[in-house]
Each structure stands twice: as C-alpha cells, then as structure tokens.
C-alpha cells in the first residue's frame, strides 16, 4: 500500500513520515531522452526493462545532486503509449513484456538508485495536457490497474499532468 500520494506544484513536498520536505528529482524521462537516442517517452519507458542500468544511473545522478525522492520512470508506461511499441496489458505467446512488467522494472531502477523515497508516476492515460477520450476512459480501471500492479515497490504515487 502507498503511504504518500503527491500532487506537487514545486520541486518540494512535505513527507509526514519523516516530518521533513522531500526534494524531488528533475524529470527522468526528459533526462533519458537527452542521454540516449530515444525520441519519445514510450522508448524511455522500455529502457526500464531493456537498459535498467542506464535508468538507474540517471536516478543516481539526481540523488547525488541532492534529490531525496526519485520518480520511477513510468510516465510513458501507459497501455495507450506502450501499445505503439507492441507492449500490452496481457502477456500472450507473442508478447513477453507487459505494462505491469515495465512499471515493476521502473520502480526497481528507482529503488536501486539509493533515494530515500521512490514515487511512481501516475500519468494521464492518453496524451499529456489533453482530455482523455471516451475510449481511454472506458478502460481506465484496467489501464491504471495494470500500471499500479507494477508499482507495489513504490513508497507513493505522484500524479502528473492529469486533466
């Protein structure tokens, strides 16, 4: 179960567990895009499984810079986005990676970086800053359920760009 649900308006937020403020990281997906040839967040999300060392190294850099909380690289790990890369909610004989696998790997990469707190990104189901379509909303429980199943190692959730 999650002990923290954060909707930050700044890079700081209060953590009642420690009676202190958390200093959040600076955007794992953007940093991965800068350091690699990934053109979209969906591809940085696949790195959680395919190149976990790279993802953990970026998290570690944020920790070395003073971040006390890192955000697991789940922003592009929605069924909507991952389907474009051939990753779906359910495993089949032709699909060996699921949305849940990507989110589990994201939390593992973040945890391995040594931050005091790991937050899992709860992103919009569709495109950033756009209203979800009726089709996406019809599968919201299933979509978020698959993501949340992979976020069990996180200390909390961070809601990002939900409209």
N, C-alpha and C positions, 0 to 999 in steps of 0.2 A: 504494500500500500504506500501511497505517496504521502509524504509529510509536508510538502510545500507545493503550492500552486501559485505561480508568479505571473503577473502581467506588468512587466516593468515599463516605466516611462523614462528611465535613465539607466546608466550602467551600474547603479547601486540598487540594492533592495534589502530590506530587513529580513533577517532569519531568526525567528523566535526560538529556535532550538539552541542557538548559541548566544542570543542576546546581542548580536553584532550585525553589521552590514556585510553583505556579500559584494564583492567586486566581480561583475560578470565579464566573460570573455568578449571578444570583439567580432564575432561572425565567422564561424568555422567554414561554412560553405564558400563565402567570398574569398577567404584566405586560401582554401584549397584550389579554387579557380585560378587565383594568382600564381600559385606554385606549380600548377600542372597544366596540361592542355585541355582540361575539362571545359566544355563550352556551356554547360547547363548544370543546374543543381542536381538533376537526376543522376548525372555521371559522378558528381562528388559523393552522392549517397551510395552508389555502387562501390566506391572506394572503401567503404566500411568493411565490406566482405572481401573485395579483391586486393586491396592495398591497405590493410589496417595499420601497418607501421607508419605510413605517411600521415594518416589521420591522427594517430596518437602523437606523432611528433609535432603537429600543429597545435593540438591541445596542450602539449607540454610547453611549447613556446609561450602560450598565453599564461600558463601557471608560472613560468619563470619570470614573466613580465609583471606578475602580481595578482593575477585573477585568482579568486578564492572559489569561484564556481565556473564550471565549463558547461556549455550547452552541447549535448550529444548531436551529432550530425544527422538529424532526422528530417530536416526541413523539406528536402526533396524526396523523402521516402513515402510519399502517399501512393495509394494504388493508382490514382489518376496519372501521376508522373512516371512511376516505375513501369506501368504497362507499356509506355513508349519504348522502354528498353527491354521488354519481354519478361518482366518480373510481375507476378500476380499474387493475389491473396492466397490462393491454394496451390499446393505442390501437386504436380502431376508427373507422369513418367517422362515428359518432355521438359519439365521445368524443375530445376533443382534448387532454386532460390525463391524465397517468398518475401513479401513485405515485412512480415514478422522477423525473418532472418536478418534483413537489412537493419531494422531498428535494434535488434538484440546486439548486432555487431557494433552499431553506433554507440550504444551505451557502454559496451565493453571497451572500445577505443577511448572513450572519455574517462572511464574509471581507471584505465591503465596509465593515464597521464599524471595521476597523483594529486588532483584537485580535491579539496575538502568536500565539495558538493558537486554532484552531477545532476544537471537538469535535462530532461528530454523535451525536445521541441515538439509542440503540438501545432502544426501548421494548418493553413487553410487547405481544404480538400481539393480545390481547383487551382486557379491562378492567383497569385498574390494581388491583394487590393481589389479583387473583383468579387462580386456576389457569386456564391456557389449556384450552379444550375440546378434545376429540379432533379435532373438525373443524378447528379452528385449527392444531393441531399437525400434522395431515396436510399442510397447506400451508405449514409453517414455512420450508422451504428456498426455496420460490417467493416467499413473502412477504418474508422478510428479504433474499433475493437482489434483488428489485425495489427495496427500500429502499437496500441497500448500493450498487447500481449508481448511485444518485444522490448518494452520499456520498463520491465519489472525491476531492473537493477538501478534505475534512476532514483534519486532522492526526492525529486519533484518534477513538475511539468512547467514549461514556460509557453504560454500562448503567444503565438507570433502572427501578426498581420491578419487576424481573423476579422472578417467583415460580416 
